[in-house]
Amino acid sequence: MTTTIASISRRRGHHFGIDHSQSAAALYQLQFNPSDKMPKYKQIVHSVIKDIERGVLQKGDQLPSISELSIEYLLARDTVEKAYRELRARGYITSVQGKGYYIQSNHDKKLKVLLIFNKLSSYKKIIYYSFLKTLGDKATVDLEIHHYSAGRFQEIIDKNLGKYNYYIVMPHFTEDLDKADYLQTLKSIPANELVLLDREIPELPQQPLSIYQRFDKDIFEALENATDLLSKYQRMVLIFPSDGNYPLEIVRGFRNFCINYHKEFEVRENSDESVIETGTAYIAVEENDLAELIKKARHGQLTLGNDIGVISFNETALKELLDITVITTDFELMGQTAATLLINNQRVKVKNPFYMIRRGSL
């Protein structure tokens, strides 16, 4: 005997029934929110798929007819028809002539995750592969890149909203961008499906799962923990390209440290035309500036860790071989933590470790 969603709702408080229980109603309230960007037909698709994945709907269960759903939720028939066509095309439901629509697919235990990075770099690859390795066969993961563009980010979400269990976002955008441009898109993602990676967005009304860094405090504390090494340098220079879309909190943390520990300091765009000076510790955010510092030191017969200090951002095997001091977060752990929290369905905020690796260049 087949079971309709209406009867399921009476037993389980399901949102297709008249009894809109608190546990099920939250998602369907979004369908009738005028400010919600997700089309109503996609919200029907999203809800049915979610219920299949949760096991609320089983293979053979009957869905309400197009007329029933249209009347109950004051929807146009075309809206419901479009949703059912998509569900059928994706293999989730089937139709039987003269009888109605039925659940076709069984519960898929694999999570569906959309990972949205700001760019693809060697560090992002570490996070990505660590994330995949930790998830194993428990999830399928797709990757998109928004390239610091709020418009591109909105396109990605508009195209994919409702198709995944989780949306993992690195919310790094150009510093001159109005926050409203990407905040609205972030708000369109259900809070229980959004995961922030690498930084927090305190302006969100509901704080999602996040694995974050606090760049200003992290930089300050990493430098503070190396005051014994930095004591031989009277001056510090941060080479911070303005066109690199790096968090400005890095500059704030650097300045706060220098002011608190009475160091002369300067922030430069690059190291191309600048002269390096003895008694100065240099912090290079980008690797090309690190290479330029090393070349100039060798040309001037200056010894790293003695005449000048050099600190680089983010650990690599090459920096280890060159004996370069780095301040870095643990990218591999960031990916592992994100995957573990998803697997365990934990909605928490976790600060990712940030530290200095002491080497001969300082």
BALOBA-1460 file (C-alpha; in Angstrom, 3 decimals):
// residues 362
<rec num="1" residu="m" x="0.000" y="0.000" z="0.000"/>
<rec num="2" residu="t" x="1.461" y="3.366" z="-1.003"/>
<rec num="3" residu="t" x="1.644" y="6.254" z="1.435"/>
<rec num="4" residu="t" x="0.868" y="9.842" z="0.485"/>
<rec num="5" residu="i" x="2.792" y="12.776" z="1.865"/>
<rec num="6" residu="a" x="-0.401" y="14.001" z="3.491"/>
<rec num="7" residu="s" x="-0.539" y="10.872" z="5.642"/>
<rec num="8" residu="i" x="3.168" y="11.122" z="6.352"/>
<rec num="9" residu="s" x="2.628" y="14.688" z="7.528"/>
<rec num="10" residu="r" x="-0.063" y="13.594" z="9.974"/>
<rec num="11" residu="r" x="2.291" y="11.031" z="11.495"/>
<rec num="12" residu="r" x="5.522" y="13.004" z="11.304"/>
<rec num="13" residu="g" x="4.489" y="16.671" z="11.174"/>
<rec num="14" residu="h" x="5.760" y="16.888" z="7.591"/>
<rec num="15" residu="h" x="5.615" y="20.261" z="5.873"/>
<rec num="16" residu="f" x="3.415" y="19.125" z="2.948"/>
<rec num="17" residu="g" x="0.554" y="18.458" z="5.345"/>
<rec num="18" residu="i" x="-1.718" y="20.924" z="7.059"/>
<rec num="19" residu="d" x="0.073" y="20.458" z="10.378"/>
<rec num="20" residu="h" x="3.097" y="22.712" z="9.973"/>
<rec num="21" residu="s" x="5.234" y="21.633" z="12.937"/>
<rec num="22" residu="q" x="8.143" y="23.822" z="14.028"/>
<rec num="23" residu="s" x="10.754" y="21.248" z="12.991"/>
<rec num="24" residu="a" x="9.521" y="21.077" z="9.411"/>
<rec num="25" residu="a" x="7.941" y="24.461" z="8.837"/>
<rec num="26" residu="a" x="11.135" y="26.536" z="8.883"/>
<rec num="27" residu="l" x="12.246" y="25.504" z="5.420"/>
<rec num="28" residu="y" x="8.815" y="25.943" z="3.835"/>
<rec num="29" residu="q" x="8.284" y="29.371" z="5.245"/>
<rec num="30" residu="l" x="11.098" y="30.352" z="2.918"/>
<rec num="31" residu="q" x="8.975" y="29.432" z="-0.104"/>
<rec num="32" residu="f" x="6.607" y="32.248" z="0.662"/>
<rec num="33" residu="n" x="9.189" y="34.827" z="1.650"/>
<rec num="34" residu="p" x="9.037" y="37.576" z="-1.022"/>
<rec num="35" residu="s" x="12.692" y="38.461" z="-0.440"/>
<rec num="36" residu="d" x="13.862" y="34.880" z="-0.993"/>
<rec num="37" residu="k" x="15.749" y="34.671" z="-4.277"/>
<rec num="38" residu="m" x="15.200" y="30.946" z="-4.763"/>
<rec num="39" residu="p" x="12.322" y="30.354" z="-7.203"/>
<rec num="40" residu="k" x="9.340" y="28.589" z="-5.646"/>
<rec num="41" residu="y" x="9.610" y="25.588" z="-7.961"/>
<rec num="42" residu="k" x="13.230" y="25.107" z="-6.861"/>
<rec num="43" residu="q" x="12.162" y="25.224" z="-3.231"/>
<rec num="44" residu="i" x="9.721" y="22.366" z="-3.886"/>
<rec num="45" residu="v" x="12.522" y="20.416" z="-5.595"/>
<rec num="46" residu="h" x="14.884" y="21.177" z="-2.729"/>
<rec num="47" residu="s" x="12.360" y="20.062" z="-0.079"/>
<rec num="48" residu="v" x="11.507" y="16.741" z="-1.736"/>
<rec num="49" residu="i" x="15.186" y="15.890" z="-2.232"/>
<rec num="50" residu="k" x="15.966" y="16.798" z="1.368"/>
<rec num="51" residu="d" x="13.186" y="14.533" z="2.635"/>
<rec num="52" residu="i" x="14.436" y="11.664" z="0.489"/>
<rec num="53" residu="e" x="17.949" y="12.152" z="1.871"/>
<rec num="54" residu="r" x="16.652" y="12.268" z="5.448"/>
<rec num="55" residu="g" x="14.608" y="9.131" z="4.893"/>
<rec num="56" residu="v" x="11.280" y="10.892" z="5.493"/>
<rec num="57" residu="l" x="10.243" y="9.908" z="1.960"/>
<rec num="58" residu="q" x="10.835" y="6.330" z="0.882"/>
<rec num="59" residu="k" x="10.743" y="4.696" z="-2.535"/>
<rec num="60" residu="g" x="7.105" y="4.147" z="-3.524"/>
<rec num="61" residu="d" x="5.664" y="6.970" z="-1.389"/>
<rec num="62" residu="q" x="3.096" y="9.020" z="-3.299"/>
<rec num="63" residu="l" x="3.411" y="12.778" z="-3.660"/>
<rec num="64" residu="p" x="0.409" y="15.134" z="-3.576"/>
<rec num="65" residu="s" x="-1.114" y="15.808" z="-6.981"/>
<rec num="66" residu="i" x="-0.302" y="19.021" z="-8.785"/>
<rec num="67" residu="s" x="-3.765" y="20.359" z="-7.931"/>
<rec num="68" residu="e" x="-3.472" y="19.447" z="-4.241"/>
<rec num="69" residu="l" x="-0.108" y="21.142" z="-3.858"/>
<rec num="70" residu="s" x="-1.250" y="24.202" z="-5.849"/>
<rec num="71" residu="i" x="-4.345" y="24.680" z="-3.693"/>
<rec num="72" residu="e" x="-2.660" y="24.036" z="-0.330"/>
<rec num="73" residu="y" x="0.190" y="26.470" z="-0.955"/>
<rec num="74" residu="l" x="-1.560" y="28.947" z="-3.295"/>
<rec num="75" residu="l" x="0.893" y="28.135" z="-6.070"/>
<rec num="76" residu="a" x="0.389" y="28.297" z="-9.801"/>
<rec num="77" residu="r" x="-0.017" y="24.879" z="-11.404"/>
<rec num="78" residu="d" x="2.864" y="25.707" z="-13.748"/>
<rec num="79" residu="t" x="5.132" y="26.153" z="-10.717"/>
<rec num="80" residu="v" x="4.339" y="22.717" z="-9.320"/>
<rec num="81" residu="e" x="4.505" y="21.095" z="-12.762"/>
<rec num="82" residu="k" x="7.953" y="22.591" z="-13.355"/>
<rec num="83" residu="a" x="9.175" y="21.272" z="-9.985"/>
<rec num="84" residu="y" x="7.849" y="17.776" z="-10.682"/>
<rec num="85" residu="r" x="9.384" y="17.776" z="-14.174"/>
<rec num="86" residu="e" x="12.799" y="18.585" z="-12.696"/>
<rec num="87" residu="l" x="12.458" y="15.950" z="-9.987"/>
<rec num="88" residu="r" x="11.488" y="13.385" z="-12.601"/>
<rec num="89" residu="a" x="14.338" y="14.412" z="-14.943"/>
<rec num="90" residu="r" x="16.820" y="14.012" z="-12.077"/>
<rec num="91" residu="g" x="15.493" y="10.548" z="-11.242"/>
<rec num="92" residu="y" x="13.955" y="11.364" z="-7.863"/>
<rec num="93" residu="i" x="10.315" y="10.720" z="-8.796"/>
<rec num="94" residu="t" x="8.325" y="8.852" z="-11.420"/>
<rec num="95" residu="s" x="4.794" y="9.332" z="-12.721"/>
<rec num="96" residu="v" x="2.123" y="6.695" z="-13.278"/>
<rec num="97" residu="q" x="-0.603" y="7.551" z="-15.778"/>
<rec num="98" residu="g" x="-3.889" y="8.166" z="-13.992"/>
<rec num="99" residu="k" x="-2.426" y="7.597" z="-10.535"/>
<rec num="100" residu="g" x="0.076" y="10.358" z="-9.788"/>
<rec num="101" residu="y" x="3.687" y="10.919" z="-8.795"/>
<rec num="102" residu="y" x="5.794" y="8.544" z="-6.710"/>
<rec num="103" residu="i" x="9.225" y="8.593" z="-5.095"/>
<rec num="104" residu="q" x="11.598" y="6.712" z="-7.379"/>
<rec num="105" residu="s" x="15.046" y="6.948" z="-5.778"/>
<rec num="106" residu="n" x="16.104" y="5.553" z="-2.425"/>
<rec num="107" residu="h" x="17.822" y="7.607" z="0.228"/>
<rec num="108" residu="d" x="21.331" y="8.532" z="-0.875"/>
<rec num="109" residu="k" x="23.491" y="8.628" z="2.233"/>
<rec num="110" residu="k" x="26.209" y="10.663" z="0.553"/>
<rec num="111" residu="l" x="26.309" y="14.346" z="1.373"/>
<rec num="112" residu="k" x="26.358" y="16.734" z="-1.574"/>
<rec num="113" residu="v" x="28.779" y="19.611" z="-0.992"/>
<rec num="114" residu="l" x="29.549" y="22.693" z="-3.084"/>
<rec num="115" residu="l" x="32.930" y="24.200" z="-2.230"/>
<rec num="116" residu="i" x="33.313" y="27.835" z="-3.322"/>
<rec num="117" residu="f" x="36.853" y="29.272" z="-3.155"/>
<rec num="118" residu="n" x="37.975" y="32.821" z="-3.870"/>
<rec num="119" residu="k" x="40.876" y="31.515" z="-5.985"/>
<rec num="120" residu="l" x="42.765" y="28.310" z="-6.658"/>
<rec num="121" residu="s" x="46.287" y="28.424" z="-5.188"/>
<rec num="122" residu="s" x="48.705" y="25.913" z="-3.737"/>
<rec num="123" residu="y" x="47.274" y="26.602" z="-0.272"/>
<rec num="124" residu="k" x="43.683" y="26.176" z="-1.429"/>
<rec num="125" residu="k" x="44.665" y="22.855" z="-3.002"/>
<rec num="126" residu="i" x="45.958" y="21.662" z="0.377"/>
<rec num="127" residu="i" x="42.586" y="22.504" z="1.948"/>
<rec num="128" residu="y" x="40.698" y="20.904" z="-0.930"/>
<rec num="129" residu="y" x="42.554" y="17.596" z="-0.930"/>
<rec num="130" residu="s" x="42.535" y="17.397" z="2.870"/>
<rec num="131" residu="f" x="38.775" y="18.002" z="2.809"/>
<rec num="132" residu="l" x="38.233" y="15.276" z="0.192"/>
<rec num="133" residu="k" x="40.471" y="12.789" z="1.998"/>
<rec num="134" residu="t" x="38.669" y="13.254" z="5.314"/>
<rec num="135" residu="l" x="35.220" y="12.948" z="3.744"/>
<rec num="136" residu="g" x="36.195" y="9.782" z="1.899"/>
<rec num="137" residu="d" x="33.149" y="8.172" z="0.301"/>
<rec num="138" residu="k" x="30.697" y="9.967" z="2.587"/>
<rec num="139" residu="a" x="30.155" y="12.863" z="0.178"/>
<rec num="140" residu="t" x="30.412" y="14.116" z="-3.363"/>
<rec num="141" residu="v" x="32.116" y="17.499" z="-3.706"/>
<rec num="142" residu="d" x="31.953" y="20.053" z="-6.526"/>
<rec num="143" residu="l" x="34.284" y="23.054" z="-6.720"/>
<rec num="144" residu="e" x="33.560" y="26.594" z="-7.961"/>
<rec num="145" residu="i" x="35.758" y="29.733" z="-7.931"/>
<rec num="146" residu="h" x="34.266" y="33.206" z="-7.443"/>
<rec num="147" residu="h" x="37.520" y="35.135" z="-8.132"/>
<rec num="148" residu="y" x="36.735" y="37.764" z="-5.442"/>
<rec num="149" residu="s" x="33.676" y="38.852" z="-7.466"/>
<rec num="150" residu="a" x="30.340" y="39.333" z="-5.696"/>
<rec num="151" residu="g" x="28.566" y="39.077" z="-9.050"/>
<rec num="152" residu="r" x="30.213" y="35.772" z="-9.886"/>
<rec num="153" residu="f" x="29.429" y="34.510" z="-6.373"/>
<rec num="154" residu="q" x="25.760" y="35.375" z="-6.817"/>
<rec num="155" residu="e" x="25.676" y="33.561" z="-10.172"/>
<rec num="156" residu="i" x="27.121" y="30.418" z="-8.546"/>
<rec num="157" residu="i" x="24.549" y="30.461" z="-5.741"/>
<rec num="158" residu="d" x="21.589" y="31.286" z="-7.987"/>
<rec num="159" residu="k" x="22.510" y="28.367" z="-10.238"/>
<rec num="160" residu="n" x="23.096" y="25.864" z="-7.438"/>
<rec num="161" residu="l" x="20.831" y="26.800" z="-4.533"/>
<rec num="162" residu="g" x="18.743" y="23.814" z="-3.539"/>
<rec num="163" residu="k" x="21.013" y="21.235" z="-5.161"/>
<rec num="164" residu="y" x="23.431" y="20.629" z="-2.269"/>
<rec num="165" residu="n" x="23.335" y="19.763" z="1.418"/>
<rec num="166" residu="y" x="26.125" y="22.231" z="2.228"/>
<rec num="167" residu="y" x="27.652" y="25.319" z="0.653"/>
<rec num="168" residu="i" x="31.210" y="25.930" z="1.893"/>
<rec num="169" residu="v" x="32.270" y="29.480" z="1.097"/>
<rec num="170" residu="m" x="35.558" y="31.354" z="1.390"/>
<rec num="171" residu="p" x="34.082" y="34.865" z="1.740"/>
<rec num="172" residu="h" x="37.108" y="36.819" z="0.514"/>
<rec num="173" residu="f" x="36.065" y="39.627" z="-1.828"/>
<rec num="174" residu="t" x="37.766" y="42.769" z="-3.110"/>
<rec num="175" residu="e" x="38.261" y="45.234" z="-0.273"/>
<rec num="176" residu="d" x="36.626" y="48.102" z="-2.199"/>
<rec num="177" residu="l" x="33.410" y="46.104" z="-2.605"/>
<rec num="178" residu="d" x="30.279" y="47.096" z="-0.714"/>
<rec num="179" residu="k" x="29.582" y="44.301" z="1.765"/>
<rec num="180" residu="a" x="25.917" y="44.419" z="0.852"/>
<rec num="181" residu="d" x="26.849" y="43.067" z="-2.578"/>
<rec num="182" residu="y" x="27.784" y="39.658" z="-1.194"/>
<rec num="183" residu="l" x="25.999" y="39.679" z="2.175"/>
<rec num="184" residu="q" x="22.620" y="39.378" z="0.476"/>
<rec num="185" residu="t" x="23.810" y="36.312" z="-1.419"/>
<rec num="186" residu="l" x="25.179" y="34.727" z="1.758"/>
<rec num="187" residu="k" x="21.867" y="35.394" z="3.505"/>
<rec num="188" residu="s" x="20.022" y="33.596" z="0.703"/>
<rec num="189" residu="i" x="21.743" y="30.338" z="1.707"/>
<rec num="190" residu="p" x="19.896" y="28.596" z="4.576"/>
<rec num="191" residu="a" x="21.968" y="29.075" z="7.737"/>
<rec num="192" residu="n" x="22.052" y="25.347" z="8.446"/>
<rec num="193" residu="e" x="23.562" y="24.713" z="4.995"/>
<rec num="194" residu="l" x="26.163" y="27.499" z="4.954"/>
<rec num="195" residu="v" x="29.761" y="26.903" z="6.079"/>
<rec num="196" residu="l" x="32.300" y="29.748" z="6.189"/>
<rec num="197" residu="l" x="35.925" y="28.882" z="5.634"/>
<rec num="198" residu="d" x="38.953" y="31.018" z="6.566"/>
<rec num="199" residu="r" x="37.073" y="34.060" z="7.894"/>
<rec num="200" residu="e" x="33.936" y="35.055" z="9.790"/>
<rec num="201" residu="i" x="31.149" y="37.377" z="8.625"/>
<rec num="202" residu="p" x="29.696" y="38.875" z="11.836"/>
<rec num="203" residu="e" x="27.011" y="40.795" z="9.907"/>
<rec num="204" residu="l" x="25.069" y="37.601" z="9.182"/>
<rec num="205" residu="p" x="21.888" y="37.379" z="11.305"/>
<rec num="206" residu="q" x="22.517" y="33.700" z="12.104"/>
<rec num="207" residu="q" x="26.096" y="32.573" z="12.540"/>
<rec num="208" residu="p" x="26.796" y="29.434" z="10.507"/>
<rec num="209" residu="l" x="29.339" y="26.699" z="11.022"/>
<rec num="210" residu="s" x="32.754" y="28.268" z="10.451"/>
<rec num="211" residu="i" x="36.440" y="27.412" z="10.545"/>
<rec num="212" residu="y" x="38.125" y="30.782" z="10.668"/>
<rec num="213" residu="q" x="41.198" y="32.888" z="11.221"/>
<rec num="214" residu="r" x="41.317" y="36.253" z="12.988"/>
<rec num="215" residu="f" x="44.001" y="37.803" z="10.878"/>
<rec num="216" residu="d" x="44.777" y="40.892" z="12.991"/>
<rec num="217" residu="k" x="45.038" y="38.991" z="16.290"/>
<rec num="218" residu="d" x="46.775" y="36.024" z="14.651"/>
<rec num="219" residu="i" x="49.522" y="38.195" z="13.153"/>
<rec num="220" residu="f" x="49.954" y="40.136" z="16.388"/>
<rec num="221" residu="e" x="50.256" y="36.988" z="18.507"/>
<rec num="222" residu="a" x="52.593" y="35.223" z="16.079"/>
<rec num="223" residu="l" x="54.976" y="38.207" z="16.124"/>
<rec num="224" residu="e" x="54.589" y="38.622" z="19.873"/>
<rec num="225" residu="n" x="55.687" y="35.030" z="20.384"/>
<rec num="226" residu="a" x="58.905" y="35.827" z="18.511"/>
<rec num="227" residu="t" x="59.918" y="38.999" z="20.354"/>
<rec num="228" residu="d" x="63.192" y="37.318" z="21.385"/>
<rec num="229" residu="l" x="64.159" y="36.904" z="17.728"/>
<rec num="230" residu="l" x="62.800" y="40.303" z="16.696"/>
<rec num="231" residu="s" x="64.663" y="42.151" z="19.464"/>
<rec num="232" residu="k" x="67.760" y="42.559" z="17.254"/>
<rec num="233" residu="y" x="65.788" y="44.494" z="14.623"/>
<rec num="234" residu="q" x="64.913" y="48.124" z="15.220"/>
<rec num="235" residu="r" x="62.659" y="48.396" z="12.207"/>
<rec num="236" residu="m" x="60.022" y="46.243" z="10.504"/>
<rec num="237" residu="v" x="58.646" y="46.375" z="6.952"/>
<rec num="238" residu="l" x="55.491" y="44.638" z="5.735"/>
<rec num="239" residu="i" x="55.368" y="44.122" z="1.962"/>
<rec num="240" residu="f" x="51.641" y="44.045" z="1.301"/>
<rec num="241" residu="p" x="50.414" y="44.357" z="-2.319"/>
<rec num="242" residu="s" x="47.228" y="46.417" z="-2.454"/>
<rec num="243" residu="d" x="46.048" y="44.575" z="-5.555"/>
<rec num="244" residu="g" x="46.370" y="41.112" z="-3.990"/>
<rec num="245" residu="n" x="42.957" y="41.127" z="-2.269"/>
<rec num="246" residu="y" x="44.536" y="40.123" z="1.030"/>
<rec num="247" residu="p" x="42.645" y="40.880" z="4.274"/>
<rec num="248" residu="l" x="43.443" y="44.361" z="5.556"/>
<rec num="249" residu="e" x="43.385" y="42.906" z="9.069"/>
<rec num="250" residu="i" x="46.917" y="41.679" z="8.346"/>
<rec num="251" residu="v" x="48.126" y="45.286" z="8.153"/>
<rec num="252" residu="r" x="46.214" y="46.179" z="11.318"/>
<rec num="253" residu="g" x="47.800" y="43.337" z="13.293"/>
<rec num="254" residu="f" x="51.275" y="44.243" z="12.027"/>
<rec num="255" residu="r" x="50.885" y="47.918" z="12.971"/>
<rec num="256" residu="n" x="49.489" y="47.067" z="16.407"/>
<rec num="257" residu="f" x="52.497" y="44.877" z="17.136"/>
<rec num="258" residu="c" x="55.001" y="47.511" z="16.011"/>
<rec num="259" residu="i" x="53.302" y="50.243" z="18.040"/>
<rec num="260" residu="n" x="53.032" y="48.079" z="21.157"/>
<rec num="261" residu="y" x="56.665" y="46.958" z="20.952"/>
<rec num="262" residu="h" x="58.081" y="50.324" z="19.890"/>
<rec num="263" residu="k" x="59.312" y="49.300" z="16.465"/>
<rec num="264" residu="e" x="59.723" y="51.661" z="13.562"/>
<rec num="265" residu="f" x="57.581" y="50.291" z="10.766"/>
<rec num="266" residu="e" x="56.548" y="50.734" z="7.161"/>
<rec num="267" residu="v" x="54.035" y="49.091" z="4.814"/>
<rec num="268" residu="r" x="55.212" y="48.805" z="1.213"/>
<rec num="269" residu="e" x="53.443" y="47.778" z="-1.998"/>
<rec num="270" residu="n" x="56.327" y="45.615" z="-3.251"/>
<rec num="271" residu="s" x="60.063" y="45.008" z="-2.923"/>
<rec num="272" residu="d" x="61.050" y="45.696" z="-6.541"/>
<rec num="273" residu="e" x="62.568" y="49.161" z="-6.255"/>
<rec num="274" residu="s" x="63.104" y="49.441" z="-2.517"/>
<rec num="275" residu="v" x="66.534" y="49.182" z="-0.930"/>
<rec num="276" residu="i" x="66.870" y="46.670" z="1.883"/>
<rec num="277" residu="e" x="68.497" y="47.955" z="5.050"/>
<rec num="278" residu="t" x="70.369" y="46.210" z="7.828"/>
<rec num="279" residu="g" x="68.671" y="46.010" z="11.209"/>
<rec num="280" residu="t" x="65.298" y="45.542" z="9.519"/>
<rec num="281" residu="a" x="62.922" y="42.567" z="9.600"/>
<rec num="282" residu="y" x="60.885" y="42.139" z="6.415"/>
<rec num="283" residu="i" x="57.554" y="40.327" z="6.156"/>
<rec num="284" residu="a" x="56.642" y="39.253" z="2.604"/>
<rec num="285" residu="v" x="53.035" y="38.272" z="1.926"/>
<rec num="286" residu="e" x="53.663" y="37.131" z="-1.666"/>
<rec num="287" residu="e" x="56.338" y="34.699" z="-2.803"/>
<rec num="288" residu="n" x="57.673" y="36.904" z="-5.608"/>
<rec num="289" residu="d" x="58.485" y="39.573" z="-2.992"/>
<rec num="290" residu="l" x="60.185" y="36.911" z="-0.871"/>
<rec num="291" residu="a" x="62.321" y="35.905" z="-3.853"/>
<rec num="292" residu="e" x="63.217" y="39.548" z="-4.528"/>
<rec num="293" residu="l" x="64.287" y="40.043" z="-0.889"/>
<rec num="294" residu="i" x="66.530" y="36.970" z="-1.000"/>
<rec num="295" residu="k" x="68.130" y="38.110" z="-4.278"/>
<rec num="296" residu="k" x="68.827" y="41.598" z="-2.924"/>
<rec num="297" residu="a" x="70.276" y="40.205" z="0.293"/>
<rec num="298" residu="r" x="72.652" y="37.964" z="-1.651"/>
<rec num="299" residu="h" x="73.636" y="40.800" z="-3.980"/>
<rec num="300" residu="g" x="74.411" y="43.024" z="-0.985"/>
<rec num="301" residu="q" x="76.173" y="40.174" z="0.830"/>
<rec num="302" residu="l" x="73.729" y="40.419" z="3.720"/>
<rec num="303" residu="t" x="73.085" y="37.420" z="5.945"/>
<rec num="304" residu="l" x="69.484" y="36.446" z="6.621"/>
<rec num="305" residu="g" x="68.837" y="36.133" z="10.344"/>
<rec num="306" residu="n" x="71.745" y="38.404" z="11.169"/>
<rec num="307" residu="d" x="71.941" y="41.549" z="9.015"/>
<rec num="308" residu="i" x="68.257" y="41.429" z="8.068"/>
<rec num="309" residu="g" x="65.304" y="39.302" z="9.099"/>
<rec num="310" residu="v" x="62.904" y="37.718" z="6.618"/>
<rec num="311" residu="i" x="59.473" y="36.279" z="7.386"/>
<rec num="312" residu="s" x="57.190" y="34.781" z="4.762"/>
<rec num="313" residu="f" x="53.472" y="34.004" z="4.772"/>
<rec num="314" residu="n" x="52.233" y="30.419" z="4.532"/>
<rec num="315" residu="e" x="54.355" y="27.307" z="4.766"/>
<rec num="316" residu="t" x="55.666" y="25.429" z="1.707"/>
<rec num="317" residu="a" x="58.256" y="22.693" z="1.269"/>
<rec num="318" residu="l" x="60.514" y="25.131" z="-0.599"/>
<rec num="319" residu="k" x="60.532" y="27.611" z="2.287"/>
<rec num="320" residu="e" x="61.492" y="24.797" z="4.604"/>
<rec num="321" residu="l" x="64.407" y="23.884" z="2.321"/>
<rec num="322" residu="l" x="65.507" y="27.546" z="2.124"/>
<rec num="323" residu="d" x="65.308" y="27.855" z="5.944"/>
<rec num="324" residu="i" x="62.770" y="30.708" z="5.749"/>
<rec num="325" residu="t" x="60.782" y="31.645" z="8.849"/>
<rec num="326" residu="v" x="57.043" y="31.568" z="8.153"/>
<rec num="327" residu="i" x="53.834" y="32.631" z="9.836"/>
<rec num="328" residu="t" x="51.065" y="30.352" z="8.709"/>
<rec num="329" residu="t" x="47.751" y="28.737" z="9.427"/>
<rec num="330" residu="d" x="47.361" y="24.965" z="9.238"/>
<rec num="331" residu="f" x="45.683" y="24.527" z="5.846"/>
<rec num="332" residu="e" x="45.509" y="20.760" z="6.051"/>
<rec num="333" residu="l" x="43.801" y="20.914" z="9.442"/>
<rec num="334" residu="m" x="41.319" y="23.466" z="8.107"/>
<rec num="335" residu="g" x="40.135" y="20.999" z="5.478"/>
<rec num="336" residu="q" x="40.059" y="18.124" z="7.965"/>
<rec num="337" residu="t" x="38.066" y="20.128" z="10.509"/>
<rec num="338" residu="a" x="35.478" y="21.268" z="7.956"/>
<rec num="339" residu="a" x="34.917" y="17.701" z="6.749"/>
<rec num="340" residu="t" x="34.736" y="16.243" z="10.261"/>
<rec num="341" residu="l" x="32.156" y="18.801" z="11.393"/>
<rec num="342" residu="l" x="29.971" y="18.061" z="8.364"/>
<rec num="343" residu="i" x="30.176" y="14.309" z="8.880"/>
<rec num="344" residu="n" x="29.229" y="14.693" z="12.552"/>
<rec num="345" residu="n" x="26.589" y="17.359" z="11.800"/>
<rec num="346" residu="q" x="28.141" y="19.763" z="14.305"/>
<rec num="347" residu="r" x="27.113" y="23.414" z="13.980"/>
<rec num="348" residu="v" x="29.999" y="25.134" z="15.773"/>
<rec num="349" residu="k" x="32.673" y="27.759" z="15.191"/>
<rec num="350" residu="v" x="36.307" y="26.653" z="15.266"/>
<rec num="351" residu="k" x="39.353" y="28.889" z="15.172"/>
<rec num="352" residu="n" x="42.054" y="27.362" z="12.986"/>
<rec num="353" residu="p" x="45.590" y="27.299" z="14.486"/>
<rec num="354" residu="f" x="47.955" y="30.071" z="13.394"/>
<rec num="355" residu="y" x="51.609" y="30.109" z="14.390"/>
<rec num="356" residu="m" x="55.197" y="30.975" z="13.509"/>
<rec num="357" residu="i" x="57.721" y="28.356" z="12.351"/>
<rec num="358" residu="r" x="61.129" y="29.626" z="13.481"/>
<rec num="359" residu="r" x="63.979" y="29.209" z="11.065"/>
<rec num="360" residu="g" x="67.337" y="30.751" z="10.233"/>
<rec num="361" residu="s" x="66.016" y="33.732" z="8.233"/>
<rec num="362" residu="l" x="64.959" y="35.520" z="11.431"/>
